[in-house]
Amino acid sequence: MNFSLPKIATAPFCPPEVAGSVKVDAGAPFWKRALKFAGPGLLVSIGYMDPGNWATAIEAGSRYGYNLLFVVLLASLAGMILQCLCSRLGIATGRDLAQLCRERYSQRSARGQWVLAEISIIATDLAEVLGCALAFHLLLGISLTFGIALTAFDTLLVLALQNRGFRRLEAIMLVLVLTIGVCFFIELLLIKPYWPDVFQGVKPSASVLRDAAPLYLAIGILGATVMPHNLYLHTSIVQTRLIGKDLASRQDGVRLARIDTIGSLALALLVNAAILILAAAAFHQTGHADVVEIQDAYHLLDPLVGGTFASVLFGVALLASGQSSTFTGTIAGQVIMEGYLNLRIPCWQRRLITRGLALIPAFTGVWLMGDDAIGKLLILSQVVLSLQLPFALYPLIRMTSDERLMGSFVNSLPTRLLAWGLFGLISAANVWLIAQLFT
């Protein structure tokens, strides 16, 4: 089935041809080129700190203190490696992962991958719905049901921002990420964790994972960190940086993209680490090791700190996390649809479809289980993402290791071994996690 492509203006924020793409002058000083290239990594990093990550980090800190902090570090390092492969694929080929899958696999296989990718987008949006709804519930005192209904109106924000340019969107995302970071920085100042114990938790320890319960949480952190939609997203948005087609320009682009990716994901690492440290210092160290729900964490911060300021900051950070993830999820959904189906629709329509599908399980879960549905549905969203992740990782590693496709940008032998090792580890961890959830 063939679809005709309407003009680009009908699909704002849909890279790589989006209005507002940034031209990088090869003759400019390094620092200017680096600033021009900064942005795509930031959008990707948002997926590493969305509300789905909060649940695992809060439970890990509450139950086990700082002991699982090294897992957050290792998971983030794995994410940096995989996202660098994504930026390299996009720059080397001029195409994104979804487009390459459509071109290189059979139609039946590509359509199957598309279905799985769309399910991951809906699962991601479900976490965003729940996170924003819970933030509205905690900050405004409204019911969760009404909070979920409010999240349907974020489509209006997409409409308001359309045709504003990709650089403008990156600036807005930077403000939201800084909001999250500043909120947690102030939280840590109020909680005052014991930093020698924090640094001790960064050291890898196999003994910590001997029991099934902490191992289960560690795998949950890993599964919630590397998001499948981020792999598709990054291969596309990195192409918003317009560079020369010659080898030297593309090599420079790969280096600049690597700096952008590692720097942005380092910020996400600090945020995720801050969530776990906050939970460890506020709850585990004070005898509240049973705090595993986001709303419980919010309500307990008041009496522990001695005021409402800490809990308000927590709620604001949660809202910023959910709202920023909404925008990147929209772009990722558009990339996947265009890549696999060669079909382009306006981004606000894409947002409406995805959010509409995510609202169904959110409303149903709250209606059947009440407030307890939030934690269960967040875990469900992570399980769905874990199931889909290997199907996005496999073609990414295969393609970046194909010399005919990548040319001089092909993965070196150490990179291939490391990438396939991560694939095996993540796949095995996800299988174990899913088995534990259903046994």
N, C-alpha and C positions, 0 to 999 in steps of 0.2 A: 504494500500500500504506500503510495507516495503522497506527500503533503507539500503544498506550496508554502513558501516562506513570505510572510508579509514584511513590510518595511521595518527596519530596526527600531524605529521610534515607537513602535507599538509594544516593545518589550523592554522597558527601562530596567537598568541594573542587570542585564543579561549579557555577560561577557562572552567572547572577548571583544566584540565590536561595539561595546557600549560607549555612548557619548561620554566624553570626559576621560578617556584613556590617557595615560601619562606617557609622554615621549621622553626617553632617557637619552641625553646627548652623550655620545661616546667620548667626546673631547672634554667634558666637564670634569672638575676635580672629583676625587673618589667620594668625599663626604657628600657632595651634591648628588652624585649618582645613587648613593646609598639612601639618601632621603627620598629621592624620586621613586626608588624601588620599594620603600617601606609602605606597607598597607595590606597586601594580600595575606601575609602571615598573621597580621592582627585579626582579620576576619576569620581565619582558620582557628586561631587560638580561642575564639569565643566558644566553639564547640567543646573545648577542653575544660570549660568552667561553667557549663550550663547546669540547670537544676538537677539533672540526672546524676551529676557528680557529687552534689551536695549530700545526698542520702548516704552514699557509701563512706564519704569522708567523715561525716558526723558520727555514724555508727562506729567506724574504726577508731576515732579519737575517744569517743565515750567509753567504749568497751576495753580498749587496749592501750590507752594513753598515747604516748609518742612512738610505740613500738613498730607501727606500720608506716611510719613516715618515709622510710627508705623505699617502700613499694610505690608511693606517690612519685618519688624521684625517678625510679627505674622506669615506671610506666611513661613518664613524661619524656625521658631520654629516648625510649622506643618510638614515641610519637614524633619526636624531632627527626629521627632517621627516616621514618616512613614518609613524612611530609616533605622532606628534602628530595626524596625520590619523585614525589608528585610534581614539585616545581621543576625538576630536571626534565621530566617527561613532557610537560607542557611547553617548555622553552625549546627543547630539542626537536619536537615534532610539529609544533604549532597547532596541535589538536589536544582535546581533553580526553580523559579516560573513557568517558561514555561514547564519544565519537569513535575512538579507536576500537572499542569493543564491538560496536556496530559494524565497522569495516572488516575486522579480522575474524569474527566468529560467525557462525551460521545464524540465519534469521531467528530460528527457534531458540538457540542458545542465548542470543542477544536479548530477545524478548523476555526470556526467563530471568536474565540478570536485571533487566529493567524492572520487572515486577518486584524482585527482592529489594532493589534499590528504592523503589517507591514505598515499600513497606517500612524500610528504615527511615525514610523521611517522615512518614506519619508517626512512627514511634518516637522520633526526635521531637516532633511538634507536640505530641502528647505530653512529653516531659515539660515542654515550654508552657503549655496550657496549664498544667498542674502547678508549675512554679509561679507563674504570674497570678493565677487564681488564689493560691495560698498567700502570696504577698498582699493581694488586695484584701483578703480575709483578715490577715493579721494587722495590717496597717489601718484599714478603714472599718473593721468590725462587721463587715457584711458576710453573708452566708457564702459557703464554698460554691454553691450552685450559682448564685448571682455573680460571684467572682469569675467562674468559668464563662458565663454569658458575656461578661465584660471583655474577655480576651478575644471574642469574635470581632470586636471593633478595631483591632490593630490593623485590619485591612485598610482602614481610613488613613493610618500613618503611611502605609505603602503608597496610597494614592497621593498623599500630600508631598511625598518625597520623590515621586517618579519624575524622570527627566531632569533631576537635579545634578546628575553626574556621579560617577563612581567614587571620585575623590571626596565628594561631599559625604557620601555614605561612610567611607572609611573614617572621616573625621568624627561623625556621629558615633560610630562604634568605639572610637578611641575614648570619647567622653564617657560612654557607658562602662567601658573596661576600667578607666581611671576611677569612676564612681565606686565600682566594686572593690578595687584595690584600696582606695582611701578609707572606705567603710571598715574593711577588715584590719587595716593598719591601726585605726583608732580603737577598734574592738580589742586588739592585742595590747594596746597601751592601757586599756581599762582593766583587762583580765590579768595582765602581768604574769605570763608563763615563766617557769624556771628554765632559762635558756640552756644551761649545761645538759639538762635532761632532753631538751629538744634536739640538740646537736648529737646526742647519743643515739636518738631514734633515727637519724639519717644514716648511720652505719648499717650496712646489710647484715642481717642475722638469720641464718637458716633455722636456728632453734626456735625463733618466734613462730615459724610456720609449721611446726611439727604437728600441732593439733588441727583438726578439721575446721573448727570454727574460724580461727584467724586466717587460715589458708583460703577459706571460702570468701572472706571479706577482701583478702588480697587480690583474688581473682576478680572479684566484683569491681575493685578499683581499676584493675587493668582493662576490664571489659568496658567500663564507663569512660575511660580516657581516650582510647583510639576509636574515633567515630567513623563509620563507613562513608557517610555523606561528605565528610571533610576531604576524603581522598579524591572524590569527583570534583568537589568545589575548588580545591587548590590547583589542580591541573588546568582549570579554566581561567580563574581570576588572575593567575600569574601572567597571563597573556594580555592583561590590560596595560602592562608595561611595554611600550613600543620601542624595540631595539632593532639594530641592524640585522640583516639576514646572514651576514658573514660569520665565519667560525669564531673570530675573536670577540665579536659583539655578543654572540650567544654564550660563549664561555664566561664573559664578564657578567652576563645576565644570570647565569647559574650561580656564580659566586655571590652576587648581590642578593639573590633570592634566598640563598642559604643563610646569609646574615639576618635577613628579615624574618625568616622562619624560626631560627634558633632564638633570636631575641624576643620575638612575640610569644613563643611557647615557653620561654623562661618566665615571662610575666604570668602566664597561665599556671605554671608550676608554683610560683609564689602564692597565687590566690588559693589553689587547691591545698597547698601545704598550710596556709593560714587557716583554712576551714578546719582541717584536722587538728592543728595546734590549739585553735580556739575551743574545740570540743574536748580535747584532752585536758586543757588547763581549767576550763569552766566546769566540766562535768566529771571526768574520770578522777581528777585530783580532789574533788569535793565529795566523792561518794555517790555520784549520780551516774553510775555506769550503765543504767538501763535506758538512757536517753538515746533513742534510735530514730525518732521522727523529727522532721524539720520544725513542725509547729511546737513540739515539746521543747526543743532547743530555744526557740524564740521566747516562750513564756518563762523558762527557767533563768534566762539571762537577767531579768529584772531583779529578783531577790538576791542573786549572786553578786551583781555589780553594785546594787544599791540605788538603782534608778532606772528610768525607762529609756534612757538615751541609747544604751547598747542594743536593746531589742529593736528599737526603731531603725538604727543603722543596719542591723541584720535584715530587717524586712526590706529596706531600700535596696540593699545589695542583691537580695533575692529577686526583686522586681527588675532591676537593671540586668541581671543575668538572664532572666526569662525573655525580656524584651529584646535584648541584643541577639539572642539566639534565634528569635523569630525572623529577623531580617536575613541572617546567613542561611537559615533553613529555606527561606523563599528562593534565594539565589541558587542554592544547591539543587532544589527541586527543579528549577528552570533548566539548569545545566544538564541534569539527568534526562529530562523530557526531550530537550532539543537534541542531545547527543544520541540517545537510543532510538528515538522515533523521527528525528528530523522534523519535529513539530514545534512551532513557537507560538505562544499565546502571551498576552499581556501579563506582567508579573502580578498585578492585583488579582487577576482571575486565578492564577496559579496559587496565590496566597489563600484565596477564598476556598478553593477545592481542598487544599491540604488541611487548612484549619477546620473546615466542615467535617472532614473525615476524622480528625483528632478529637473533635468535640463529642462525637458519639460515644466512644469508650469512657471519656471523662465524665459526662453526664450520667451514663449508665452506672459507672462504678460508684459515684457519690450517692446516687439514688438508692442503690442496693446495699452499700456498706457504710454510708455516712462518711464522717471525717476520716475514718480509718482507711478509706480507699486510696488516699494520697500516697502513702508509703508503698502499698501493694502495687499500685499502677506504675509508680516510678520504677520499681524493681522489674515489673513486666516490660516496661519500655527498654530497659537495659538488656534484658534477655533477648528481646527481638533484635536489638542492635548486635548483640554477640553472635546470634545465628547468621546474620547477613555479612558480618565483617570479613570472613575468609573469602567470600565470593568477590569482594572488591580488592582484597589484598593480592590474591593469586594473579589476576591479569596485570596488576600494577607491577609486580616483581618480574613476571614473565616478560612484559614489554620493555621495561627498563634494562633487562638483561639480554635483549635481542639486538645484536650488533647491526643487523640489516635495517632495523628501525631507528636505532639511536645513533649509529655511526660512532664518532669519537666520544660521545656522551654515554656510551654503554657502561653498565655497572662493572667495576673492577671485581676480581675474584674475591677479595676480602669483603667487599660490599655485598656481593651475591650471597656469600656464606652467612653473613650477618642478617641479611634480609630474610633469607629462607629459614634461618634459625628462629627469627622473631615470628615468622608465619607459623612454624610448627608449634612454638611455645604458646602463641595467642590462640591458635586453633585448639590445642589440647586443653588449655585453660578454660576456654569457652565451653567445650564439650563437657568438661568436668563440672563447671558451674551449672550448666543446664541440667545435667544428670542429677545433681544435688537438689535442684529446685523441684524436680518432678519425681523424686523418690521419697 
